[in-house]
Amino acid sequence: QLVSSEVAYLAEPNAEAFAAAVNHLAEDQELRERLGQSGHAFVEKNHTYEAHKRRVTEAYDYVESMLVKEI
């Protein structure tokens, strides 16, 4: 799963649960602010160009290390 309850307000996949979750968020400013800040940090850490570049570099480094072991 990409997100957790630390960065998103998760609800069961049905209309009633979704509506209840939206209502809860509408009524709880502190929860909205906490999730917004956590979600922003999550995106900055995992879904920016720099994060993507880091993962690609790690993948290439891994492949290179496997090739070196085979030689």
N, C-alpha and C positions, 0 to 999 in steps of 0.2 A: 504494500500500500504506500502511496506517495506521501500522504499527509497523515497526521495523527491529531488527537484531541488537543495537543499542545499548540497547534497552528490553525486548526479549523474546528468549527462546531459541527460535528457529524450527526446525522440523523438516519434513521431507517429509510430505505428507498420506497416510501409510499407517501401519498399526499397528506395524510393526517400528521405523520411524524415530521414531515418537512414544514408544514404550516406551524406546528408547535415550536419547532426549532427557530423559525423566523420570528415568531412572536416573542420567544424567550430572548433572542438577540436584540430585538427592538426595545425590550424593557430593561436590558442590563448593559448600561454604558461601560462599566468597568470591564466586563467580559469582552465587549466589542473592541475596546482599546487594547486589552491584553492580547487578544487573538490577532489584531491588526499588527501590533508590534512584533509578535512572534512570527507571524506569517511573512512580514517584510524581511526579517532576519533570515528566515528559512529560504526565501527566494534569493536573497543576496548571497547566501552561502552555497546554494545548490543549483541555481538556474540562471546564472549570469554567463557571459562569454568567458570570463576568467575561470569559473568553475568547470565549464565545458572543456576549456583548453587543458586544465589540470587533469581531468579524467582521461582525455585523449592521450596526453603525455604519459600518464600512468599505464595506460593500455599498451602503448608502444614500448615503454620500458619493460613491461612484463614480457611481451612478445620477443623483444631483443634478448632478454635474459634466458628465455627458453631456447632460442636459436644458438646462443653462445654455449649452453650446456650440451647441445647436440654435437658440437664441433669437436 
